[in-house]
Amino acid sequence: MSMEHLIRLELKKTPVRNYILFSVLAIVLGMFFLLASLTDSSDTVHDFDNAFRSAEMIFSFIFIVFFAVLNGALVISEYNNRTILLMFTYPVNKKKLIAAKLLLITLFIAISLGIGYVCCSLFLVWIDRKFDLLADTFSGAVLEYFVVRSLTTIVVFSCLGLWTFAAGMLRKSVTVTIISSLFFIFLRQLIIASCKEPRESPVMVLGVLMITAAALWYAFKKTVTELD
C-alpha cells in the first residue's frame, strides 16, 4: 500500500475540521499576544526584527505543543487504547503506517505555521501603517528577512515536534509527549539566547535535522519493530 493511500485513509478517520479550527484559533491567539507585546508600557523600542522574533517565540510555544497534542491523539493514544494493534493485523507495513501519520501531522503543522507567519507579517505591516508602532519601515529587506526566518523556523519547529513523537513513543505516554514539547521549547530558547545572532544558523539547522533523523530511527527501532 502506497504512502499516498495511507495518508488518504488517515484523513478519512481524522477530525480534520476540528484541527483546522484549532489551528485558526492558535494563529488568532498568537496575533493577540503579539499585539500585546507591541503595546506594552515598557521603554522597549519595537521594530520589525524584534516583533518577528516575538512572533517566533509565541508560535514556537503554541504550535510545538499543538504538534505534541496531535502526536498524542493520533499516534500515542492508539498504543494505549490498542487500536493501532488492530490496524497492524492488516497487510500494511507498520513503519509506513506510523510514517504516514507523522507525515500528515508534520505537513499540517508546517502549513499552519506558514499561514500563521503570512497572517502575522501582514498584521505587522497593517498595524505599523495604522498606528506607527514600529520604529523602522517595512521594506524589501524586511520581507526577505521574514521569508528566510519563516522557512527556517518552520523546519526547526517541525523537527522539535517530531522529537516529541520520539519521546512519547519511547515511553508510550501522551503526558510525556506533551511535557517534552515544553522542554524542547525551553531548550531552543536557551540555545538561541546564548548565540550572538538571535536565530538558528545553517549549521544549527543541519544539526537539528540530523538529531531528528537519529531520534526517529531509534524510536521506530525500539517501538514499531518490537511489535513484529
N, C-alpha and C positions, 0 to 999 in steps of 0.2 A: 504494500500500500504506500503510495507516494506521500511525501510531506505535505503537499498541497491538499490532498484529500483528507489527511488527518486534521489539518487546520480547519477545513470546512466542517468536519464533524464536530470539532471543539466549538466552533462558532455557533452551531445549531443548539448545543446544550448549555451555552454560556449566556447569562443575562446581560448581553452587550449593552442594551439600552440603559440599564441601571448604572453600569460602569461609565458610560459616556456622560450620564448626568452627573455622577460623582466627579468626573474629570472637569466638566464645565464649572461646577461649584468650586473645585480646587483652584482653577485659574482665576475665577472671580475673587476668591478668598485671598489668593496671592496678590492680586492687584490692590485689594483693600489694604493689606498690610504694607504694600509698597507705598501707597498714598500716605498711610500713617507715618511711615519712616521719613517721607519727604516733608511732611508738615509738622514735624516735632518742634518743640520750643527751644532746642539746644542751639548752640552757635555754630553747628556744623555747616560748612558750605557744600551744598549738593551740586554735583554736575552729572553728566550722562554716565561717566565712568563709575562713580560710586553708587549711582542709582541702579545701574545694571548689576553691580556686584551685590547690592541689597536684594535684587530680584533673584539672583542666583542662589543666595543663602535661603531665601524664602521657599523657592521652588525645590531646592535640594531636600529640605525637611518634608515638604508636602508630598512630593512625587516619589521619593525613595521609600517613605513609609507606605504610600499607596501601592508601590511595586511589591513591597513585602506583604501587604494585606492580600493582594491578588495571588501571590505565591502561596500564601497560607490557605486561601479559599479554594483555589483551583488545583493545587498540587498536594500540599502537605496534608490538608484535611482529608483528602481522598485515601491517604495511607491510614490515617486514624480511623476513618469510617470503613476502611477496607473495600471501598467501591472501586478503587483502581485495580485491586487484585482480580475483580471480575472482568475488567477490560483486558487484563493480561491473559485471560483464558482464550481470547480471540487470536487468530493468526496475524498478530501485529507485532512488529519489532518494539520491544519495551523501551529501549533507549530512544527510538524515533518518536514514540508516543509522548514521552516526557519532553523531548526536544521540541515537539510541535507545540505543546502547552507553553513552554518557556519562550519560544519564538513569538507566539501570539501575544503573550504578556509584554514582552520587550518591545515589540512593534507598537502596541497600544500606548505604552508609556512614552516611547520616543516621539510618536506622532502628537500625543497630548502635550508633551514638553515643547515641541516645535510650534504648535499652535499657541501655547501659552507665551512663548517668547515673542511671537509676532504680535499678539494682543498687547503684551507688556510694552514692546517698543513703540507701537502706535499710541498707546496710552501715555507714555512718557513724552512723545513728541506733541501730542494734543495738549496735555496738561501744562507743558512748558510754554506753548504759544498762548494758552488761555490765561494762565496765572503767573507766568515767568518765574517758576520755582527753581529752575536750574541755572547755574552760573554761566555755563557755556551755551553754544548754539549747535543745533543738530546740523550735521554736515555729512559729506560722503565718507570721510574718515571715520566718523562715529558709526555710520551704517556698516562699514566694513568690519569695524570692531564688534558690533552686535552680531553679525553673521558668524564670524570666526569663533567668538566666545560661545555663541549658542550651540554651534555644531560640536565644539569641544566638550562642553558640559553635558550635552545630550549623550555623548559617548560615555563619559565618565559616570554620570548618574545611572545610565543603563547597566554599566558594569557593576556598580555598587548594589543595584537591585538584584543582579544575578548572584552577588556574594550572599545576599540574604537567603536566596534559594539554597545555596550550598550549605549555609549554616543550619537552616531549618530542616533540610533533608537529612543531614548527618545526625541530627537529634530527633528527627521525626516529630517536631514540635512547632505549632503555629506561634506559640508565645516566644520561643527562641528566634523565630523568623522575624517577628516584629521588633523585638528588643535589639536584635543585631543591626537592624536598619538605623536605629538611633545611635548605636556605637559607631557605625561606619560614617554616618553624617558628622559626628563629633571628630572622628579621625581625619576625615577630609578637611574640615575647617581648621583643625590643628596644624595639618601639614601646609595648607595654603597660608596660614598666618605666619609660619616660620620661613616662608620664601621671600625673597627680595621683591619679586613681582607677585601680586595677589591673584595668581592664575596658574593653571597647570601648564607646564612646559611640554613640548613634544616627547621628551624622554619620560616624563611622568605619565603621560597618556599611554605610551608604549608599555611602561611598567604595569599600569593598571590592567591593560589588555592581557598581558602575559599572566598576571596573577589570576585574572578571571578565567582564562583558559585552563590553568592548573587546578583551580578550585572546582570548576565544573567537571573536569576529568576525574578528580578524586571523588567528588560527590556521586557521579554516575557509577564509578567502580565500586564504591562501598555500599550503595543503596540499591541501584537498579540491577546490577549484575548478580548480587547475592540472592535475588528472588528467582533466578533461573533454576 
